[in-house]
Amino acid sequence: MDDFTEKSSDDIERDTWADAFFADVMKDEEAKHSAPGLYGQFDPNDPDDPDGDQDSEPSEKFYDWAEEAARKAAKREKNTSIAIAIAALAVLILLVAACVIFLGVIIKKAFETTDSGSASGSVTATFPGAGSGQVEKLEAVFKFISDNYYLEVDPDDLIEGAVAGMAASINDPYGSYIGPAKFDSFSDYLEGRYSGIGIVTERIGAGLSVKEVTPDSPAEKAGIKPGDVVTAVDGRAASEFTEDELKNYFAKEDTAFSLEIESGGATRTVMCKAEKITAEIVAGENLGSGIIYIRIERFTSGSAGKFGKLLEELNTPGTRALVLDLRGNIGGYVNEAVKVADILLPEGTVAVTKDRNGNIVSEYVSGADSAGLKLAVLIDGGTASASELVAAAISDFKAGTTVGTVTYGKGIAQIYRSFEHDGSGINLSSYVAYTPSGKCIDGVGIVPDVTAELLENYKNTKISEIPHDEDAQLEKALMILGD
């Protein structure tokens, strides 16, 4: 059965085109014989090549035509290859240009994001909790003053003012900003260091009587001793100097001074060169009757070691009690103070410091070993901070008796940071200290177990300058230890 398929107009046109094509082919049949190989490399009518797999012998004319055709074909192929290569190169250039433009946009946006992030992100990173507007205001005020003030302004002065104002704004009762080139002096204060020749004087008649000479100081090396009288300094009468003026005069480090000294009716001249001196902050003696006395003026680096060494030297056979004098001790390093407490107390917590959220920052404990001595601790209104912690720990442990007057009441510990590029720094109240019983003494102080006042004529006298036999508070402590 024949299949029937309806033809469309497209099919009819295609058939008409095919008929015309094959008609033209048939007209060219004779041309195949006059130009064999034009339509192929074989001649189907050649009796010697019945299978069409053998080449016929082309004419010389055909070779000329074939060579020309080959040259044209090669040229066309070459031109086509060049055109394709040029087109490919152009496309590659366009792609590279597009990539560069695209990357440029990405990089630009990245930098814009970084810049905008640094403007607000730095506020978060450098000034946590501060609004970007406040930081911008700080910058704007700096620029406004720099650009418009009618006098020249030092930018460093503006920054210093801003930093000092920032530190002052929190009203830290014990902290402060320490200006450029002043932090070393602050450190010297903490360590009990000063520039001088190492003498403590008292006005007497026309001269200044030497009351104390610091061990290993320029004054001691020059042969000056307690009881000597300084009558002149660099040719100027000593009576013309006040005590503070003389102290400042001797503060010129690496400067040599000429002193006229009167001693035992004789006068001599000595030379002293001022230098950095560390005050004698731990001193003591054996008072007899099995009682030793040690005074600590401040808890500086190494003070606990000095205390331990002196205690060992004084604690000879027969020693039964210790008077620890913390009067006028303004404090110092907490770690040094608790080391002293550790020497005197049995095992237990000496002090605890906490941050503003009530989290424990440090817990200071003492070991099982202790000096095993009966204790009396002298305290007064000048006993503050770290020295109060020692007195409170001894009282809480029931290891001794506090004698004197109510202490200062400073239970906040400070940390500090220095800035080496200009020698400035900041001292900041950071932790609250608690006694072993959990009390905070800040603003309250320690009420002594036994109250005792100094004699009226010694109330404004430095503790080290009060004779033992006229020290009413020491006498009270000795009475307690004698029981």
C-alpha positions in Angstrom: 0.0 0.0 0.0 1.3 3.4 -0.9 1.6 5.9 1.9 -0.2 9.2 1.3 1.0 12.4 2.6 -0.5 15.8 1.9 2.1 18.2 0.5 2.4 21.7 1.7 3.4 24.7 -0.4 6.9 24.4 1.0 7.1 20.8 -0.2 6.0 21.8 -3.7 8.6 24.5 -3.9 11.2 22.1 -2.8 10.3 19.5 -5.4 10.3 22.2 -8.2 13.8 23.3 -7.1 15.1 19.7 -7.1 13.8 19.1 -10.6 15.5 22.1 -12.0 18.7 21.2 -10.1 18.9 17.7 -11.6 18.0 19.0 -15.1 21.1 21.2 -14.9 23.2 18.3 -13.7 22.2 16.2 -16.7 23.1 19.0 -19.1 26.6 18.9 -17.7 27.2 15.2 -18.4 29.3 15.9 -21.5 31.4 18.3 -19.5 32.5 15.4 -17.2 34.2 13.8 -20.2 35.8 17.1 -21.5 37.0 18.0 -18.0 37.3 14.7 -16.0 37.8 15.1 -12.3 35.9 18.3 -12.0 33.3 16.6 -9.9 35.6 14.0 -8.4 38.9 12.1 -8.6 37.5 9.2 -10.4 35.7 8.7 -13.8 32.8 6.2 -13.5 32.7 5.7 -17.3 36.4 4.7 -17.6 36.5 0.9 -18.5 39.8 0.6 -16.7 38.3 2.0 -13.5 35.0 0.1 -13.2 34.9 0.4 -9.4 35.7 4.1 -9.5 38.7 3.5 -7.2 41.5 4.3 -9.7 42.6 7.8 -10.8 42.2 8.8 -14.4 45.0 10.5 -16.2 44.1 14.3 -16.1 45.2 16.5 -19.0 48.0 19.2 -18.8 45.3 21.8 -18.9 43.7 20.3 -15.9 46.9 20.6 -13.9 47.1 24.3 -14.6 43.5 24.7 -13.5 44.0 22.5 -10.4 47.1 24.4 -9.3 45.2 27.7 -9.7 42.3 26.4 -7.8 44.5 25.1 -5.1 46.2 28.5 -4.8 42.9 30.3 -4.6 41.7 27.8 -2.0 44.8 28.2 0.0 44.5 32.0 -0.2 40.9 31.8 0.9 41.8 29.5 3.7 44.7 31.8 4.8 42.4 34.9 4.6 39.8 33.1 6.5 42.3 32.1 9.2 43.5 35.6 9.5 40.0 37.0 9.7 39.2 34.4 12.4 42.4 35.3 14.3 41.6 39.0 14.1 38.1 38.4 15.3 39.2 36.2 18.1 41.8 38.8 19.2 39.2 41.5 19.1 36.8 39.4 21.2 39.7 38.6 23.7 40.5 42.4 24.0 36.8 43.2 24.6 36.6 40.4 27.3 39.8 41.7 29.0 38.5 45.2 28.9 35.1 44.1 30.4 36.9 42.2 33.1 39.1 45.2 34.0 36.0 47.4 34.2 34.2 44.8 36.3 37.1 44.4 38.7 37.5 48.1 38.9 33.9 48.5 40.0 34.3 45.7 42.6 37.5 47.2 44.0 36.0 50.6 44.1 33.0 49.3 46.0 35.3 47.4 48.3 37.2 50.6 49.2 34.0 52.5 49.6 32.8 49.8 52.0 36.1 49.9 53.8 36.1 53.7 54.1 32.6 53.9 55.3 33.3 51.0 57.6 36.3 52.7 59.0 34.3 55.8 59.7 31.7 54.0 61.8 33.6 50.7 62.4 36.5 52.4 64.0 34.0 53.9 66.5 33.0 50.4 67.5 36.5 49.1 67.6 38.4 52.1 69.1 35.6 53.8 71.0 33.2 50.9 72.0 29.9 52.3 73.1 30.5 55.7 71.7 28.2 57.1 68.9 29.8 58.0 65.6 28.3 61.5 66.0 30.4 62.0 69.1 33.6 60.9 67.5 32.9 63.1 64.5 32.2 66.0 66.9 35.6 65.5 68.5 37.2 65.6 65.1 35.1 68.6 64.0 36.0 70.6 67.1 39.7 69.8 66.6 39.5 71.0 63.0 37.3 74.0 63.8 39.8 75.3 66.4 42.8 74.5 64.2 41.4 76.3 61.2 39.7 79.3 62.9 41.4 80.3 66.1 43.0 83.7 65.8 46.3 82.5 67.2 48.5 79.6 66.2 47.4 76.4 67.9 49.7 73.4 68.6 47.8 70.3 67.7 49.5 68.4 70.5 48.0 70.9 73.0 44.5 70.2 71.7 45.0 66.4 71.9 46.5 66.7 75.4 43.5 68.8 76.5 41.1 66.3 75.1 42.9 63.4 76.8 43.1 65.2 80.1 39.5 66.2 79.9 38.5 62.6 79.2 40.4 61.4 82.2 38.9 64.1 84.4 35.3 63.6 83.2 34.9 60.3 85.2 35.8 62.0 88.5 38.1 59.2 89.5 39.0 60.1 93.2 42.4 58.4 93.0 43.2 58.3 89.2 44.5 61.0 87.0 46.1 61.7 83.6 49.9 62.2 83.9 51.2 64.7 81.3 54.1 64.3 78.8 57.5 63.7 80.4 55.9 63.3 83.9 55.3 59.6 84.1 58.9 58.8 85.2 58.3 61.2 88.2 55.1 59.3 89.0 56.9 56.0 88.9 59.6 57.5 91.2 56.9 58.5 93.6 55.4 55.0 93.6 58.8 53.5 94.2 59.9 56.0 96.8 62.7 57.4 94.6 63.8 61.0 94.5 66.8 63.1 93.3 69.0 64.4 96.1 71.9 63.8 98.3 70.2 61.7 100.9 69.7 63.7 104.1 66.7 64.8 106.3 67.3 68.0 108.1 65.8 70.1 110.8 66.3 73.9 111.3 68.4 74.7 114.3 69.8 78.1 115.0 71.7 79.4 112.0 72.0 76.0 110.3 70.2 72.8 109.4 70.7 69.8 111.7 71.0 66.5 109.9 68.4 64.1 111.3 68.7 61.1 109.0 71.2 60.0 106.4 70.0 57.5 103.7 72.3 54.4 103.6 74.6 54.3 100.6 73.6 57.9 99.6 75.9 60.6 98.3 75.7 62.2 101.8 76.8 59.1 103.6 79.6 58.5 101.1 80.8 62.1 101.8 81.0 61.3 105.5 77.9 63.3 106.6 76.3 61.8 109.8 73.2 62.4 111.9 74.0 65.3 114.3 76.1 67.3 111.8 75.0 70.8 111.0 74.9 72.2 107.5 75.9 75.9 107.7 76.2 76.8 104.0 75.4 75.4 100.6 77.4 76.6 97.6 78.5 79.6 99.7 75.0 80.6 100.6 74.0 80.5 104.3 71.8 77.5 105.1 69.5 79.8 107.2 68.4 81.4 103.9 66.9 78.2 102.7 63.6 76.8 103.8 63.4 73.0 104.0 61.4 72.7 100.7 63.8 75.1 99.0 66.8 73.1 100.0 65.0 69.9 98.9 64.4 71.4 95.4 67.9 72.7 95.3 69.3 69.3 95.8 67.0 67.8 93.3 69.3 68.8 90.4 70.4 65.3 89.5 74.1 64.9 88.4 74.9 68.3 89.9 77.7 68.6 92.5 77.1 70.8 95.6 79.5 72.3 98.1 78.4 71.9 101.8 80.0 73.5 104.8 79.5 71.1 107.7 80.0 71.9 111.4 80.6 68.9 113.7 82.1 68.7 117.2 83.2 72.3 117.0 85.1 71.8 113.7 84.1 73.0 110.3 84.8 71.2 107.0 83.7 71.4 103.4 82.4 68.4 101.5 81.3 67.9 97.9 78.1 65.9 97.2 76.7 65.0 93.7 72.9 64.6 93.6 71.6 61.3 92.2 68.5 59.2 92.2 67.9 57.8 95.6 65.5 55.2 96.9 64.2 56.1 100.3 64.6 53.7 103.1 61.1 52.3 103.3 61.7 49.4 105.6 63.5 49.9 108.9 63.5 48.2 112.3 65.2 47.5 115.6 65.1 45.3 118.6 63.3 47.0 121.4 64.3 44.5 124.1 62.1 42.3 126.3 61.7 40.0 123.3 59.9 42.6 121.2 61.1 43.8 117.8 59.9 46.8 115.8 59.6 47.2 112.0 58.3 50.2 110.2 57.2 50.0 106.5 56.7 53.4 105.0 55.4 52.2 101.6 54.9 49.0 99.7 57.2 49.4 96.7 58.9 46.8 94.5 61.0 44.5 96.7 59.6 45.9 100.0 58.3 42.5 101.1 61.7 40.9 100.5 63.4 43.6 102.6 60.8 43.1 105.3 61.4 39.3 105.3 65.2 39.8 105.5 65.0 42.3 108.3 62.6 40.2 110.3 64.9 37.2 110.0 67.9 39.3 111.2 65.9 40.7 114.2 64.1 37.5 115.1 66.8 36.2 117.4 66.3 33.5 120.1 64.0 34.9 122.8 62.0 37.1 120.4 58.3 36.7 121.0 56.5 39.7 119.6 56.5 42.2 116.7 55.3 45.8 116.4 54.5 46.4 112.8 54.3 50.1 112.2 52.1 51.1 109.2 51.3 54.6 110.3 51.6 57.1 107.4 52.0 54.2 105.0 50.0 55.4 101.9 49.9 51.9 100.3 51.6 50.9 97.1 51.7 47.6 95.3 49.0 45.1 96.6 51.1 42.1 95.7 54.0 43.4 97.9 51.6 44.1 100.8 50.0 40.6 100.7 53.5 39.0 100.6 54.2 40.7 104.0 50.9 39.4 105.3 51.8 36.0 104.1 55.0 36.0 106.2 52.9 36.9 109.3 49.7 34.9 108.9 48.7 31.3 108.7 47.0 29.8 105.6 43.9 31.6 104.3 42.6 34.4 102.1 44.3 37.7 102.7 42.4 39.9 100.3 40.1 39.7 97.2 39.7 42.3 94.4 36.6 42.5 92.2 35.7 44.4 89.0 32.7 46.6 88.5 30.5 43.6 87.7 31.4 41.9 90.9 33.7 39.3 89.3 36.7 38.3 91.2 39.9 39.6 89.5 42.4 38.4 92.1 42.4 36.4 95.3 45.5 36.7 97.5 46.2 33.9 99.9 48.8 33.1 102.5 50.6 29.8 103.0 50.6 27.6 106.0 53.9 28.9 107.4 53.9 32.0 109.6 56.3 33.9 111.7 54.5 32.7 114.9 55.0 36.1 116.7 52.5 38.0 118.8 51.5 41.0 116.7 50.5 44.6 117.3 49.9 46.8 114.3 50.2 50.6 114.5 47.7 52.5 112.3 46.5 56.1 111.8 44.7 58.4 109.4 47.7 58.1 107.0 47.4 54.3 106.8 45.8 53.7 103.4 45.1 51.3 100.6 47.5 48.3 100.6 48.6 48.9 104.1 45.0 48.9 105.2 44.6 45.4 103.6 47.5 44.1 105.7 46.1 45.6 108.9 42.6 44.3 108.2 43.8 40.8 107.4 45.8 40.6 110.7 42.6 41.7 112.5 40.3 39.3 110.6 42.6 36.4 111.3 42.7 37.3 115.0 46.4 37.2 114.6 47.2 40.6 116.2 45.8 43.8 117.7 45.5 47.1 115.7 46.4 50.2 117.7 46.1 53.8 116.9 43.3 55.8 115.1 40.9 55.2 112.2 42.6 54.6 108.9 42.2 56.6 105.7 39.6 54.3 104.1 40.9 53.6 100.5 39.6 50.3 99.3 40.0 50.9 95.5 43.0 49.6 93.6 44.5 51.4 90.6 46.1 50.2 87.4 48.2 52.4 85.2 49.4 52.6 81.6 52.4 54.6 80.2 52.9 56.0 76.7 56.6 55.8 75.8 56.4 58.1 72.8 55.9 61.2 75.0 56.5 60.0 78.6 52.8 60.4 79.7 50.5 58.0 81.3 47.2 57.4 83.1 46.5 56.1 86.5 43.0 54.5 86.8 40.9 53.1 89.6 39.9 49.7 88.4 39.2 47.2 91.2 37.5 47.2 94.6 39.4 45.4 97.4 37.8 43.3 100.1 39.1 42.0 103.4 39.1 38.3 104.4 35.8 38.9 106.2 34.3 40.3 102.9 34.3 43.9 104.0 35.1 46.8 101.7 36.9 49.5 103.6 36.6 52.2 101.0 35.3 55.4 102.5 35.1 53.7 105.9 38.5 52.7 107.0 39.6 50.4 109.8 38.6 51.2 113.4 41.5 50.1 115.6 41.0 47.4 118.2 42.6 49.8 120.7 42.4 53.5 120.2 45.5 55.6 121.0 46.4 59.2 120.1 49.8 60.8 119.7 50.9 63.5 122.1 49.7 66.9 120.9 53.1 68.2 120.0 53.8 65.2 117.7 50.6 65.1 115.7 52.1 66.9 112.8 55.5 65.2 113.0 56.8 62.5 110.7 56.5 59.1 112.4 60.2 58.3 111.9 61.2 61.5 113.8 59.2 60.8 116.9 61.4 59.4 119.8 60.2 56.0 120.9 60.0 57.0 124.5 57.6 59.8 123.5 55.5 57.8 121.1 52.2 57.3 122.9 50.8 54.9 120.3 53.9 52.7 120.4 53.8 52.7 124.2 50.3 51.5 124.1 51.3 48.7 121.7 54.1 47.6 124.0 51.8 47.5 126.9 49.4 45.1 125.0 52.3 42.9 123.9 53.7 42.9 127.5 50.5 41.3 128.9 
